[in-house]
């Protein structure tokens, strides 16, 4: 088994944004496809963007994982609601 990390961006908090591969499997894509993660379009560029968006749409339609939760809220939106003034 070979594990590989492809860094595709550095976000505004200086965190690495990347793709995780185990052999030829894209673990990020598998997580989105199964509903364990969402496609963060803010960071997705081709060649990944369209396949991740499609995988999320399919997971949403099938109500897999997080998409089965009636009150699922994006982490970004959750943080906005609880942002401490002065941050």
PDB file as gemmi writes it, atoms N, CA and C in Angstrom:
CRYST1    1.000    1.000    1.000  90.00  90.00  90.00 P 1                      
ATOM      1  N   UNK A   1       0.859  -1.178   0.000  1.00  0.00           N  
ATOM      2  CA  UNK A   1       0.000   0.000   0.000  1.00  0.00           C  
ATOM      3  C   UNK A   1       0.900   1.236   0.000  1.00  0.00           C  
ATOM      4  N   UNK A   2       0.552   2.176  -0.869  1.00  0.00           N  
ATOM      5  CA  UNK A   2       1.298   3.428  -0.946  1.00  0.00           C  
ATOM      6  C   UNK A   2       0.354   4.591  -0.652  1.00  0.00           C  
ATOM      7  N   UNK A   3       0.752   5.458   0.274  1.00  0.00           N  
ATOM      8  CA  UNK A   3      -0.029   6.640   0.635  1.00  0.00           C  
ATOM      9  C   UNK A   3       0.695   7.863   0.084  1.00  0.00           C  
ATOM     10  N   UNK A   4      -0.083   8.754  -0.540  1.00  0.00           N  
ATOM     11  CA  UNK A   4       0.493   9.962  -1.127  1.00  0.00           C  
ATOM     12  C   UNK A   4      -0.399  11.154  -0.787  1.00  0.00           C  
ATOM     13  N   UNK A   5       0.214  12.287  -0.550  1.00  0.00           N  
ATOM     14  CA  UNK A   5      -0.514  13.529  -0.303  1.00  0.00           C  
ATOM     15  C   UNK A   5      -0.080  14.533  -1.351  1.00  0.00           C  
ATOM     16  N   UNK A   6      -1.047  15.048  -2.116  1.00  0.00           N  
ATOM     17  CA  UNK A   6      -0.780  16.092  -3.106  1.00  0.00           C  
ATOM     18  C   UNK A   6      -1.316  17.404  -2.561  1.00  0.00           C  
ATOM     19  N   UNK A   7      -0.431  18.332  -2.254  1.00  0.00           N  
ATOM     20  CA  UNK A   7      -0.846  19.655  -1.769  1.00  0.00           C  
ATOM     21  C   UNK A   7      -1.296  20.467  -2.978  1.00  0.00           C  
ATOM     22  N   UNK A   8      -2.538  20.972  -2.916  1.00  0.00           N  
ATOM     23  CA  UNK A   8      -3.066  21.736  -4.052  1.00  0.00           C  
ATOM     24  C   UNK A   8      -3.239  23.214  -3.739  1.00  0.00           C  
ATOM     25  N   UNK A   9      -3.158  23.577  -2.451  1.00  0.00           N  
ATOM     26  CA  UNK A   9      -3.336  24.980  -2.086  1.00  0.00           C  
ATOM     27  C   UNK A   9      -2.893  25.171  -0.643  1.00  0.00           C  
ATOM     28  N   UNK A  10      -2.690  26.422  -0.277  1.00  0.00           N  
ATOM     29  CA  UNK A  10      -2.488  26.827   1.110  1.00  0.00           C  
ATOM     30  C   UNK A  10      -3.603  27.826   1.391  1.00  0.00           C  
ATOM     31  N   UNK A  11      -4.414  27.573   2.432  1.00  0.00           N  
ATOM     32  CA  UNK A  11      -5.549  28.471   2.675  1.00  0.00           C  
ATOM     33  C   UNK A  11      -5.121  29.720   3.430  1.00  0.00           C  
ATOM     34  N   UNK A  12      -6.064  30.573   3.702  1.00  0.00           N  
ATOM     35  CA  UNK A  12      -5.744  31.863   4.341  1.00  0.00           C  
ATOM     36  C   UNK A  12      -5.227  31.713   5.764  1.00  0.00           C  
ATOM     37  N   UNK A  13      -5.429  30.550   6.354  1.00  0.00           N  
ATOM     38  CA  UNK A  13      -4.906  30.276   7.697  1.00  0.00           C  
ATOM     39  C   UNK A  13      -3.573  29.533   7.624  1.00  0.00           C  
ATOM     40  N   UNK A  14      -3.011  29.461   6.418  1.00  0.00           N  
ATOM     41  CA  UNK A  14      -1.738  28.800   6.149  1.00  0.00           C  
ATOM     42  C   UNK A  14      -1.782  27.288   6.380  1.00  0.00           C  
ATOM     43  N   UNK A  15      -2.985  26.706   6.183  1.00  0.00           N  
ATOM     44  CA  UNK A  15      -3.135  25.251   6.256  1.00  0.00           C  
ATOM     45  C   UNK A  15      -2.997  24.679   4.858  1.00  0.00           C  
ATOM     46  N   UNK A  16      -2.386  23.514   4.793  1.00  0.00           N  
ATOM     47  CA  UNK A  16      -2.262  22.836   3.503  1.00  0.00           C  
ATOM     48  C   UNK A  16      -3.593  22.188   3.134  1.00  0.00           C  
ATOM     49  N   UNK A  17      -4.004  22.394   1.901  1.00  0.00           N  
ATOM     50  CA  UNK A  17      -5.201  21.768   1.358  1.00  0.00           C  
ATOM     51  C   UNK A  17      -4.707  20.757   0.336  1.00  0.00           C  
ATOM     52  N   UNK A  18      -5.094  19.502   0.502  1.00  0.00           N  
ATOM     53  CA  UNK A  18      -4.535  18.510  -0.391  1.00  0.00           C  
ATOM     54  C   UNK A  18      -5.431  17.321  -0.654  1.00  0.00           C  
ATOM     55  N   UNK A  19      -4.966  16.482  -1.554  1.00  0.00           N  
ATOM     56  CA  UNK A  19      -5.630  15.236  -1.903  1.00  0.00           C  
ATOM     57  C   UNK A  19      -4.846  14.087  -1.288  1.00  0.00           C  
ATOM     58  N   UNK A  20      -5.571  13.182  -0.680  1.00  0.00           N  
ATOM     59  CA  UNK A  20      -4.967  12.001  -0.082  1.00  0.00           C  
ATOM     60  C   UNK A  20      -5.245  10.808  -0.985  1.00  0.00           C  
ATOM     61  N   UNK A  21      -4.204  10.095  -1.310  1.00  0.00           N  
ATOM     62  CA  UNK A  21      -4.301   8.921  -2.186  1.00  0.00           C  
ATOM     63  C   UNK A  21      -3.784   7.709  -1.447  1.00  0.00           C  
ATOM     64  N   UNK A  22      -4.492   6.610  -1.545  1.00  0.00           N  
ATOM     65  CA  UNK A  22      -3.992   5.312  -1.107  1.00  0.00           C  
ATOM     66  C   UNK A  22      -3.975   4.470  -2.369  1.00  0.00           C  
ATOM     67  N   UNK A  23      -2.777   4.110  -2.780  1.00  0.00           N  
ATOM     68  CA  UNK A  23      -2.567   3.494  -4.085  1.00  0.00           C  
ATOM     69  C   UNK A  23      -3.203   4.420  -5.125  1.00  0.00           C  
ATOM     70  N   UNK A  24      -4.175   3.970  -5.889  1.00  0.00           N  
ATOM     71  CA  UNK A  24      -4.811   4.831  -6.900  1.00  0.00           C  
ATOM     72  C   UNK A  24      -6.174   5.341  -6.474  1.00  0.00           C  
ATOM     73  N   UNK A  25      -6.504   5.197  -5.185  1.00  0.00           N  
ATOM     74  CA  UNK A  25      -7.815   5.638  -4.678  1.00  0.00           C  
ATOM     75  C   UNK A  25      -7.708   7.054  -4.117  1.00  0.00           C  
ATOM     76  N   UNK A  26      -8.562   7.938  -4.568  1.00  0.00           N  
ATOM     77  CA  UNK A  26      -8.627   9.300  -4.042  1.00  0.00           C  
ATOM     78  C   UNK A  26      -9.548   9.267  -2.825  1.00  0.00           C  
ATOM     79  N   UNK A  27      -8.966   9.325  -1.657  1.00  0.00           N  
ATOM     80  CA  UNK A  27      -9.725   9.198  -0.405  1.00  0.00           C  
ATOM     81  C   UNK A  27     -10.658  10.390  -0.210  1.00  0.00           C  
ATOM     82  N   UNK A  28     -10.227  11.582  -0.588  1.00  0.00           N  
ATOM     83  CA  UNK A  28     -11.092  12.758  -0.487  1.00  0.00           C  
ATOM     84  C   UNK A  28     -12.383  12.547  -1.279  1.00  0.00           C  
ATOM     85  N   UNK A  29     -12.238  12.084  -2.506  1.00  0.00           N  
ATOM     86  CA  UNK A  29     -13.399  11.861  -3.373  1.00  0.00           C  
ATOM     87  C   UNK A  29     -14.298  10.771  -2.803  1.00  0.00           C  
ATOM     88  N   UNK A  30     -13.700   9.710  -2.275  1.00  0.00           N  
ATOM     89  CA  UNK A  30     -14.504   8.645  -1.673  1.00  0.00           C  
ATOM     90  C   UNK A  30     -15.304   9.159  -0.481  1.00  0.00           C  
ATOM     91  N   UNK A  31     -14.701  10.040   0.321  1.00  0.00           N  
ATOM     92  CA  UNK A  31     -15.418  10.594   1.475  1.00  0.00           C  
ATOM     93  C   UNK A  31     -16.615  11.427   1.025  1.00  0.00           C  
ATOM     94  N   UNK A  32     -16.438  12.232  -0.021  1.00  0.00           N  
ATOM     95  CA  UNK A  32     -17.543  13.043  -0.553  1.00  0.00           C  
ATOM     96  C   UNK A  32     -18.613  12.135  -1.143  1.00  0.00           C  
ATOM     97  N   UNK A  33     -18.198  11.144  -1.901  1.00  0.00           N  
ATOM     98  CA  UNK A  33     -19.137  10.224  -2.553  1.00  0.00           C  
ATOM     99  C   UNK A  33     -20.006   9.485  -1.534  1.00  0.00           C  
ATOM    100  N   UNK A  34     -19.431   9.148  -0.376  1.00  0.00           N  
ATOM    101  CA  UNK A  34     -20.158   8.408   0.661  1.00  0.00           C  
ATOM    102  C   UNK A  34     -20.920   9.322   1.624  1.00  0.00           C  
ATOM    103  N   UNK A  35     -20.783  10.639   1.453  1.00  0.00           N  
ATOM    104  CA  UNK A  35     -21.506  11.568   2.314  1.00  0.00           C  
ATOM    105  C   UNK A  35     -20.825  11.830   3.643  1.00  0.00           C  
ATOM    106  N   UNK A  36     -19.531  11.522   3.736  1.00  0.00           N  
ATOM    107  CA  UNK A  36     -18.776  11.781   4.967  1.00  0.00           C  
ATOM    108  C   UNK A  36     -18.093  13.139   4.932  1.00  0.00           C  
ATOM    109  N   UNK A  37     -18.166  13.821   3.805  1.00  0.00           N  
ATOM    110  CA  UNK A  37     -17.544  15.134   3.642  1.00  0.00           C  
ATOM    111  C   UNK A  37     -18.274  15.845   2.513  1.00  0.00           C  
ATOM    112  N   UNK A  38     -18.101  17.152   2.467  1.00  0.00           N  
ATOM    113  CA  UNK A  38     -18.685  17.910   1.366  1.00  0.00           C  
ATOM    114  C   UNK A  38     -17.572  18.449   0.485  1.00  0.00           C  
ATOM    115  N   UNK A  39     -17.918  18.793  -0.724  1.00  0.00           N  
ATOM    116  CA  UNK A  39     -16.961  19.367  -1.669  1.00  0.00           C  
ATOM    117  C   UNK A  39     -16.824  20.853  -1.368  1.00  0.00           C  
ATOM    118  N   UNK A  40     -15.657  21.263  -0.935  1.00  0.00           N  
ATOM    119  CA  UNK A  40     -15.425  22.675  -0.663  1.00  0.00           C  
ATOM    120  C   UNK A  40     -15.027  23.365  -1.962  1.00  0.00           C  
ATOM    121  N   UNK A  41     -16.018  23.902  -2.628  1.00  0.00           N  
ATOM    122  CA  UNK A  41     -15.783  24.502  -3.941  1.00  0.00           C  
ATOM    123  C   UNK A  41     -14.857  25.711  -3.855  1.00  0.00           C  
ATOM    124  N   UNK A  42     -14.699  26.269  -2.657  1.00  0.00           N  
ATOM    125  CA  UNK A  42     -13.800  27.407  -2.487  1.00  0.00           C  
ATOM    126  C   UNK A  42     -12.357  27.041  -2.849  1.00  0.00           C  
ATOM    127  N   UNK A  43     -12.003  25.782  -2.677  1.00  0.00           N  
ATOM    128  CA  UNK A  43     -10.635  25.345  -2.919  1.00  0.00           C  
ATOM    129  C   UNK A  43     -10.479  24.424  -4.114  1.00  0.00           C  
ATOM    130  N   UNK A  44     -11.572  23.933  -4.644  1.00  0.00           N  
ATOM    131  CA  UNK A  44     -11.482  22.946  -5.722  1.00  0.00           C  
ATOM    132  C   UNK A  44     -11.246  23.591  -7.082  1.00  0.00           C  
ATOM    133  N   UNK A  45     -10.248  23.079  -7.745  1.00  0.00           N  
ATOM    134  CA  UNK A  45      -9.947  23.505  -9.109  1.00  0.00           C  
ATOM    135  C   UNK A  45      -9.897  22.248  -9.964  1.00  0.00           C  
ATOM    136  N   UNK A  46      -9.963  22.430 -11.272  1.00  0.00           N  
ATOM    137  CA  UNK A  46      -9.824  21.274 -12.162  1.00  0.00           C  
ATOM    138  C   UNK A  46      -8.406  20.739 -12.010  1.00  0.00           C  
ATOM    139  N   UNK A  47      -8.234  19.462 -12.106  1.00  0.00           N  
ATOM    140  CA  UNK A  47      -9.133  18.464 -12.653  1.00  0.00           C  
ATOM    141  C   UNK A  47     -10.093  17.868 -11.627  1.00  0.00           C  
ATOM    142  N   UNK A  48     -10.077  18.349 -10.393  1.00  0.00           N  
ATOM    143  CA  UNK A  48     -10.891  17.749  -9.334  1.00  0.00           C  
ATOM    144  C   UNK A  48     -12.300  18.309  -9.239  1.00  0.00           C  
ATOM    145  N   UNK A  49     -12.466  19.579  -9.516  1.00  0.00           N  
ATOM    146  CA  UNK A  49     -13.704  20.307  -9.223  1.00  0.00           C  
ATOM    147  C   UNK A  49     -14.973  19.598  -9.719  1.00  0.00           C  
ATOM    148  N   UNK A  50     -15.061  19.297 -11.005  1.00  0.00           N  
ATOM    149  CA  UNK A  50     -16.302  18.745 -11.550  1.00  0.00           C  
ATOM    150  C   UNK A  50     -16.629  17.375 -10.973  1.00  0.00           C  
ATOM    151  N   UNK A  51     -15.632  16.517 -10.769  1.00  0.00           N  
ATOM    152  CA  UNK A  51     -15.931  15.191 -10.233  1.00  0.00           C  
ATOM    153  C   UNK A  51     -16.355  15.257  -8.767  1.00  0.00           C  
ATOM    154  N   UNK A  52     -15.825  16.201  -8.002  1.00  0.00           N  
ATOM    155  CA  UNK A  52     -16.230  16.346  -6.612  1.00  0.00           C  
ATOM    156  C   UNK A  52     -17.642  16.916  -6.517  1.00  0.00           C  
ATOM    157  N   UNK A  53     -17.949  17.888  -7.346  1.00  0.00           N  
ATOM    158  CA  UNK A  53     -19.293  18.467  -7.344  1.00  0.00           C  
ATOM    159  C   UNK A  53     -20.318  17.401  -7.730  1.00  0.00           C  
ATOM    160  N   UNK A  54     -19.997  16.607  -8.732  1.00  0.00           N  
ATOM    161  CA  UNK A  54     -20.891  15.525  -9.163  1.00  0.00           C  
ATOM    162  C   UNK A  54     -21.062  14.497  -8.038  1.00  0.00           C  
ATOM    163  N   UNK A  55     -19.961  14.133  -7.372  1.00  0.00           N  
ATOM    164  CA  UNK A  55     -20.033  13.151  -6.283  1.00  0.00           C  
ATOM    165  C   UNK A  55     -20.894  13.676  -5.139  1.00  0.00           C  
ATOM    166  N   UNK A  56     -20.769  14.979  -4.825  1.00  0.00           N  
ATOM    167  CA  UNK A  56     -21.595  15.542  -3.758  1.00  0.00           C  
ATOM    168  C   UNK A  56     -23.069  15.563  -4.154  1.00  0.00           C  
ATOM    169  N   UNK A  57     -23.347  15.932  -5.378  1.00  0.00           N  
ATOM    170  CA  UNK A  57     -24.744  15.958  -5.841  1.00  0.00           C  
ATOM    171  C   UNK A  57     -25.374  14.573  -5.738  1.00  0.00           C  
ATOM    172  N   UNK A  58     -24.608  13.550  -6.108  1.00  0.00           N  
ATOM    173  CA  UNK A  58     -25.114  12.178  -6.028  1.00  0.00           C  
ATOM    174  C   UNK A  58     -25.329  11.761  -4.569  1.00  0.00           C  
ATOM    175  N   UNK A  59     -24.404  12.120  -3.683  1.00  0.00           N  
ATOM    176  CA  UNK A  59     -24.544  11.784  -2.260  1.00  0.00           C  
ATOM    177  C   UNK A  59     -25.753  12.510  -1.663  1.00  0.00           C  
ATOM    178  N   UNK A  60     -25.934  13.774  -2.039  1.00  0.00           N  
ATOM    179  CA  UNK A  60     -27.104  14.531  -1.556  1.00  0.00           C  
ATOM    180  C   UNK A  60     -28.402  13.879  -2.018  1.00  0.00           C  
ATOM    181  N   UNK A  61     -28.460  13.541  -3.299  1.00  0.00           N  
ATOM    182  CA  UNK A  61     -29.677  12.939  -3.866  1.00  0.00           C  
ATOM    183  C   UNK A  61     -29.998  11.611  -3.197  1.00  0.00           C  
ATOM    184  N   UNK A  62     -28.965  10.856  -2.849  1.00  0.00           N  
ATOM    185  CA  UNK A  62     -29.160   9.553  -2.197  1.00  0.00           C  
ATOM    186  C   UNK A  62     -29.273   9.673  -0.677  1.00  0.00           C  
ATOM    187  N   UNK A  63     -29.133  10.904  -0.166  1.00  0.00           N  
ATOM    188  CA  UNK A  63     -29.205  11.180   1.280  1.00  0.00           C  
ATOM    189  C   UNK A  63     -28.231  10.303   2.066  1.00  0.00           C  
ATOM    190  N   UNK A  64     -26.984  10.278   1.580  1.00  0.00           N  
ATOM    191  CA  UNK A  64     -25.932   9.523   2.259  1.00  0.00           C  
ATOM    192  C   UNK A  64     -25.233  10.389   3.301  1.00  0.00           C  
ATOM    193  N   UNK A  65     -24.845   9.779   4.399  1.00  0.00           N  
ATOM    194  CA  UNK A  65     -24.012  10.441   5.404  1.00  0.00           C  
ATOM    195  C   UNK A  65     -24.611  11.737   5.912  1.00  0.00           C  
ATOM    196  N   UNK A  66     -23.821  12.806   5.834  1.00  0.00           N  
ATOM    197  CA  UNK A  66     -24.268  14.108   6.345  1.00  0.00           C  
ATOM    198  C   UNK A  66     -25.526  14.603   5.655  1.00  0.00           C  
ATOM    199  N   UNK A  67     -25.747  14.158   4.432  1.00  0.00           N  
ATOM    200  CA  UNK A  67     -26.922  14.613   3.677  1.00  0.00           C  
ATOM    201  C   UNK A  67     -28.201  13.927   4.146  1.00  0.00           C  
ATOM    202  N   UNK A  68     -28.085  12.953   5.026  1.00  0.00           N  
ATOM    203  CA  UNK A  68     -29.275  12.333   5.614  1.00  0.00           C  
ATOM    204  C   UNK A  68     -29.736  13.101   6.850  1.00  0.00           C  
ATOM    205  N   UNK A  69     -28.908  14.029   7.321  1.00  0.00           N  
ATOM    206  CA  UNK A  69     -29.247  14.816   8.510  1.00  0.00           C  
ATOM    207  C   UNK A  69     -30.150  15.976   8.117  1.00  0.00           C  
ATOM    208  N   UNK A  70     -31.270  16.064   8.770  1.00  0.00           N  
ATOM    209  CA  UNK A  70     -32.232  17.114   8.426  1.00  0.00           C  
ATOM    210  C   UNK A  70     -31.674  18.508   8.723  1.00  0.00           C  
ATOM    211  N   UNK A  71     -30.855  18.638   9.756  1.00  0.00           N  
ATOM    212  CA  UNK A  71     -30.363  19.958  10.156  1.00  0.00           C  
ATOM    213  C   UNK A  71     -28.861  20.119   9.932  1.00  0.00           C  
ATOM    214  N   UNK A  72     -28.306  19.456   8.905  1.00  0.00           N  
ATOM    215  CA  UNK A  72     -26.877  19.598   8.610  1.00  0.00           C  
ATOM    216  C   UNK A  72     -26.556  21.051   8.287  1.00  0.00           C  
ATOM    217  N   UNK A  73     -25.449  21.519   8.822  1.00  0.00           N  
ATOM    218  CA  UNK A  73     -25.011  22.891   8.596  1.00  0.00           C  
ATOM    219  C   UNK A  73     -23.531  22.870   8.222  1.00  0.00           C  
ATOM    220  N   UNK A  74     -23.192  23.573   7.171  1.00  0.00           N  
ATOM    221  CA  UNK A  74     -21.785  23.637   6.765  1.00  0.00           C  
ATOM    222  C   UNK A  74     -20.949  24.159   7.920  1.00  0.00           C  
ATOM    223  N   UNK A  75     -19.760  23.617   8.127  1.00  0.00           N  
ATOM    224  CA  UNK A  75     -18.885  24.113   9.199  1.00  0.00           C  
ATOM    225  C   UNK A  75     -18.645  25.619   9.106  1.00  0.00           C  
ATOM    226  N   UNK A  76     -18.497  26.125   7.893  1.00  0.00           N  
ATOM    227  CA  UNK A  76     -18.277  27.559   7.682  1.00  0.00           C  
ATOM    228  C   UNK A  76     -19.448  28.374   8.242  1.00  0.00           C  
ATOM    229  N   UNK A  77     -20.670  27.914   8.002  1.00  0.00           N  
ATOM    230  CA  UNK A  77     -21.851  28.624   8.488  1.00  0.00           C  
ATOM    231  C   UNK A  77     -21.985  28.505  10.004  1.00  0.00           C  
ATOM    232  N   UNK A  78     -21.644  27.338  10.536  1.00  0.00           N  
ATOM    233  CA  UNK A  78     -21.668  27.135  11.985  1.00  0.00           C  
ATOM    234  C   UNK A  78     -20.696  28.102  12.665  1.00  0.00           C  
ATOM    235  N   UNK A  79     -19.484  28.201  12.136  1.00  0.00           N  
ATOM    236  CA  UNK A  79     -18.486  29.104  12.739  1.00  0.00           C  
ATOM    237  C   UNK A  79     -18.945  30.550  12.677  1.00  0.00           C  
ATOM    238  N   UNK A  80     -19.606  30.937  11.593  1.00  0.00           N  
ATOM    239  CA  UNK A  80     -20.106  32.313  11.474  1.00  0.00           C  
ATOM    240  C   UNK A  80     -21.100  32.631  12.588  1.00  0.00           C  
ATOM    241  N   UNK A  81     -21.958  31.669  12.903  1.00  0.00           N  
ATOM    242  CA  UNK A  81     -22.975  31.910  13.930  1.00  0.00           C  
ATOM    243  C   UNK A  81     -22.358  32.074  15.311  1.00  0.00           C  
ATOM    244  N   UNK A  82     -21.205  31.451  15.549  1.00  0.00           N  
ATOM    245  CA  UNK A  82     -20.603  31.481  16.877  1.00  0.00           C  
ATOM    246  C   UNK A  82     -19.312  32.279  16.921  1.00  0.00           C  
ATOM    247  N   UNK A  83     -19.095  33.076  15.912  1.00  0.00           N  
ATOM    248  CA  UNK A  83     -17.873  33.882  15.869  1.00  0.00           C  
ATOM    249  C   UNK A  83     -17.864  34.871  17.028  1.00  0.00           C  
ATOM    250  N   UNK A  84     -16.761  34.905  17.735  1.00  0.00           N  
ATOM    251  CA  UNK A  84     -16.616  35.812  18.865  1.00  0.00           C  
ATOM    252  C   UNK A  84     -16.210  37.177  18.322  1.00  0.00           C  
ATOM    253  N   UNK A  85     -16.884  38.185  18.797  1.00  0.00           N  
ATOM    254  CA  UNK A  85     -16.560  39.548  18.350  1.00  0.00           C  
ATOM    255  C   UNK A  85     -15.123  39.875  18.697  1.00  0.00           C  
ATOM    256  N   UNK A  86     -14.455  40.537  17.756  1.00  0.00           N  
ATOM    257  CA  UNK A  86     -13.062  40.915  17.939  1.00  0.00           C  
ATOM    258  C   UNK A  86     -12.099  39.958  17.285  1.00  0.00           C  
ATOM    259  N   UNK A  87     -12.619  38.846  16.749  1.00  0.00           N  
ATOM    260  CA  UNK A  87     -11.730  37.888  16.051  1.00  0.00           C  
ATOM    261  C   UNK A  87     -11.351  38.421  14.697  1.00  0.00           C  
TER     262      UNK A  87                                                      
END                                                                             
